[in-house]
């Protein structure tokens, strides 16, 4: 892990943008089991208090994220949790850096989480418009699964995890672009003016 903190952090910060509580709890449990030694000051996430609190909040998010409209409100409020926590994870993982570079790493981690969070929220907003709950629940489960899988891959295969993030970022950008075009089309561009 010590040789690969950047790919590790790319995956972990992106995962935190999807589900911060699952990300932190998974990191803590994996470290507690001795499967990985977390870089820098991230050992704090191994505390049973941190793991327990994150598991409780993960359970709350798991339910809230499956209910249309409540999921949108929840995701908007989580902007103020996911982004800063990802920044703190990146900052804490690199204590050997000069303070300026450590702050830059924290900002980059927060930005990556924001990218994941905005992509998630954009896609969820489009899906929540559907009256049936199956697509909303399925997408929520996929997001949770992706976040947890990314954390595991980040601790075991950090370069692969960073590659997965890159693919997901491109896919989310393409889907968001397509959704924006659909919304613009639905908002109604005026038809031809007739004389």
ChimeraX attribute file (.defattr): number of C-alpha atoms within 10 A of each C-alpha:
attribute: neighborCount
match mode: 1-to-1
recipient: residues
	/A:1	16
	/A:2	12
	/A:3	8
	/A:4	14
	/A:5	19
	/A:6	19
	/A:7	20
	/A:8	29
	/A:9	30
	/A:10	25
	/A:11	30
	/A:12	34
	/A:13	35
	/A:14	32
	/A:15	32
	/A:16	32
	/A:17	31
	/A:18	31
	/A:19	28
	/A:20	29
	/A:21	28
	/A:22	26
	/A:23	28
	/A:24	28
	/A:25	26
	/A:26	22
	/A:27	26
	/A:28	25
	/A:29	17
	/A:30	18
	/A:31	19
	/A:32	17
	/A:33	10
	/A:34	10
	/A:35	13
	/A:36	16
	/A:37	16
	/A:38	22
	/A:39	20
	/A:40	17
	/A:41	14
	/A:42	21
	/A:43	16
	/A:44	14
	/A:45	21
	/A:46	20
	/A:47	15
	/A:48	14
	/A:49	11
	/A:50	16
	/A:51	22
	/A:52	13
	/A:53	15
	/A:54	21
	/A:55	18
	/A:56	15
	/A:57	15
	/A:58	20
	/A:59	14
	/A:60	12
	/A:61	21
	/A:62	18
	/A:63	13
	/A:64	18
	/A:65	23
	/A:66	21
	/A:67	16
	/A:68	20
	/A:69	15
	/A:70	14
	/A:71	22
	/A:72	19
	/A:73	13
	/A:74	15
	/A:75	24
	/A:76	14
	/A:77	11
	/A:78	18
	/A:79	17
	/A:80	11
	/A:81	16
	/A:82	26
	/A:83	27
	/A:84	22
	/A:85	22
	/A:86	31
	/A:87	26
	/A:88	19
	/A:89	24
	/A:90	31
	/A:91	26
	/A:92	20
	/A:93	24
	/A:94	23
	/A:95	15
	/A:96	10
	/A:97	12
	/A:98	10
	/A:99	12
	/A:100	9
	/A:101	14
	/A:102	19
	/A:103	18
	/A:104	15
	/A:105	23
	/A:106	26
	/A:107	19
	/A:108	19
	/A:109	30
	/A:110	26
	/A:111	19
	/A:112	26
	/A:113	30
	/A:114	24
	/A:115	20
	/A:116	25
	/A:117	24
	/A:118	19
	/A:119	21
	/A:120	20
	/A:121	20
	/A:122	17
	/A:123	17
	/A:124	21
	/A:125	17
	/A:126	15
	/A:127	18
	/A:128	20
	/A:129	12
	/A:130	12
	/A:131	10
	/A:132	11
	/A:133	14
	/A:134	12
	/A:135	15
	/A:136	24
	/A:137	19
	/A:138	12
	/A:139	17
	/A:140	23
	/A:141	15
	/A:142	12
	/A:143	16
	/A:144	22
	/A:145	15
	/A:146	18
	/A:147	26
	/A:148	25
	/A:149	16
	/A:150	28
	/A:151	28
	/A:152	22
	/A:153	19
	/A:154	25
	/A:155	25
	/A:156	15
	/A:157	16
	/A:158	24
	/A:159	19
	/A:160	16
	/A:161	24
	/A:162	22
	/A:163	14
	/A:164	15
	/A:165	23
	/A:166	15
	/A:167	12
	/A:168	16
	/A:169	17
	/A:170	11
	/A:171	13
	/A:172	19
	/A:173	14
	/A:174	12
	/A:175	15
	/A:176	18
	/A:177	12
	/A:178	12
	/A:179	15
	/A:180	14
	/A:181	12
	/A:182	13
	/A:183	12
	/A:184	11
	/A:185	11
	/A:186	9
	/A:187	9
	/A:188	9
	/A:189	8
	/A:190	7
	/A:191	6
	/A:192	6
	/A:193	5
	/A:194	4
	/A:195	3
